[in-house]
Protein backbone atom coordinates (compact mmCIF):
# COMPACT_ATOMS: atom_id res chain seq x y z
CA UNK A 1 0.00 0.00 0.00
CA UNK A 2 1.39 3.37 -1.02
CA UNK A 3 1.68 6.18 1.49
CA UNK A 4 1.31 8.74 -1.27
CA UNK A 5 4.77 10.09 -0.56
CA UNK A 6 7.46 9.62 -3.18
CA UNK A 7 10.73 9.14 -1.34
CA UNK A 8 13.94 8.44 -3.20
CA UNK A 9 15.62 5.18 -2.30
CA UNK A 10 19.01 5.57 -0.71
CA UNK A 11 21.47 2.71 -0.92
CA UNK A 12 22.31 1.04 2.34
CA UNK A 13 25.90 1.58 3.38
CA UNK A 14 27.87 -0.39 5.92
CA UNK A 15 29.33 2.29 8.17
CA UNK A 16 32.49 0.19 8.53
CA UNK A 17 33.12 0.87 4.81
CA UNK A 18 33.19 4.65 5.27
CA UNK A 19 36.62 6.30 5.32
CA UNK A 20 37.72 9.90 5.69
CA UNK A 21 40.33 11.88 3.75
CA UNK A 22 43.10 10.72 6.08
CA UNK A 23 42.38 7.06 5.30
CA UNK A 24 42.00 7.82 1.57
CA UNK A 25 45.41 9.52 1.67
CA UNK A 26 46.86 6.43 3.34
CA UNK A 27 45.40 4.12 0.68
CA UNK A 28 46.82 6.30 -2.08
CA UNK A 29 50.15 6.75 -0.28
CA UNK A 30 49.76 10.51 -0.18
CA UNK A 31 51.78 12.55 2.30
CA UNK A 32 48.86 14.62 3.55
CA UNK A 33 45.05 14.30 3.65
CA UNK A 34 44.73 17.70 1.92
CA UNK A 35 46.26 16.06 -1.17
CA UNK A 36 43.02 14.12 -1.61
CA UNK A 37 41.34 17.35 -2.78
CA UNK A 38 44.04 17.75 -5.41
CA UNK A 39 43.42 14.20 -6.60
CA UNK A 40 39.68 14.88 -6.85
CA UNK A 41 40.41 17.77 -9.23
CA UNK A 42 43.16 15.97 -11.15
CA UNK A 43 41.44 12.60 -11.71
CA UNK A 44 37.83 12.84 -12.87
CA UNK A 45 37.44 9.06 -12.58
CA UNK A 46 38.30 9.08 -8.87
CA UNK A 47 35.30 8.05 -6.75
CA UNK A 48 33.52 11.00 -5.26
CA UNK A 49 32.70 11.19 -1.56
CA UNK A 50 29.38 9.60 -0.65
CA UNK A 51 29.05 12.28 2.01
CA UNK A 52 30.27 15.83 1.48
CA UNK A 53 28.94 18.42 3.90
CA UNK A 54 30.77 21.34 2.31
CA UNK A 55 33.94 23.32 2.86
CA UNK A 56 35.71 22.62 6.12
CA UNK A 57 33.38 19.73 6.94
CA UNK A 58 34.08 15.99 6.77
CA UNK A 59 33.92 14.04 3.53
CA UNK A 60 33.49 10.29 3.51
CA UNK A 61 34.23 7.74 0.79
CA UNK A 62 33.36 4.09 0.43
CA UNK A 63 36.52 2.08 1.08
CA UNK A 64 35.71 -0.69 -1.44
CA UNK A 65 35.30 1.93 -4.22
CA UNK A 66 38.58 3.61 -3.29
CA UNK A 67 40.45 0.31 -3.16
CA UNK A 68 39.17 -0.67 -6.64
CA UNK A 69 40.14 2.72 -8.05
CA UNK A 70 43.58 2.68 -6.43
CA UNK A 71 44.28 -0.83 -7.78
CA UNK A 72 43.10 0.06 -11.28
CA UNK A 73 45.19 3.22 -11.23
CA UNK A 74 48.25 1.35 -10.02
CA UNK A 75 47.79 -1.29 -12.74
CA UNK A 76 47.40 1.40 -15.42
CA UNK A 77 50.51 3.21 -14.18
CA UNK A 78 52.50 -0.03 -14.14
CA UNK A 79 51.25 -0.89 -17.65
CA UNK A 80 52.22 2.51 -19.08
CA UNK A 81 55.69 2.29 -17.55
CA UNK A 82 56.30 -1.16 -18.98
CA UNK A 83 55.14 -0.16 -22.46
CA UNK A 84 51.59 -1.47 -22.26
CA UNK A 85 50.31 -5.00 -22.68
CA UNK A 86 52.22 -7.40 -24.88
Number of C-alpha atoms within 10 A of each C-alpha: 3 5 6 6 6 7 7 6 6 6 6 6 10 8 8 8 12 17 18 17 19 16 17 22 18 13 14 18 11 15 11 12 16 12 15 20 11 10 15 14 10 10 9 9 11 15 17 15 19 13 14 13 11 8 7 7 8 12 17 19 20 21 18 12 14 19 15 12 16 18 13 12 15 13 12 13 12 12 13 11 9 10 8 10 6 5
